Amino acid sequence: MSTIDVNNLLSQMRQMTAQVRPPETAFKAAPVSAQSDFSALLKQSISAVGRNQMEAGNMAASFERGDPGADLGRTMIAVQKADLSLRTMVEVRNKLVDAYKDIMNMPV
């Protein structure tokens, strides 16, 4: 199993967040603490994974029903994209749990 480059993943998550936020409101907002910013980013990431899963499920069901316009290539790409995003989210969760365990085991 390969490991995930955390810095690269965080960079990609920041890029996705920048794409979601409209540019004119990104600079007008009041400064947000790092804690609430991280939680918002985590919520957005989780909802994006959920949307990918729903989209892939709908496309697969559409293809299985034989709906006109259901494309096998697009369906397979959507399924793979949903699988990859879910695996990434699981790895991020595992890293967060490991970091939490490390912090809790530190002597005070």
FENCORTA-V189666 format. One line per field, one symbol per residue. phi: phi as a letter, one per 30 degrees, with the letter a starting at -180 (. if undefined). A space follows every 10 residues. Layout:
phi->???
This chain:
phi->.dccdddddd dddddddddd ddddcdcddd ecdddddddd dddddddddd dddddddddd dddddiddjd cddddddddd dddddddddd ddeddddddd dddddddc
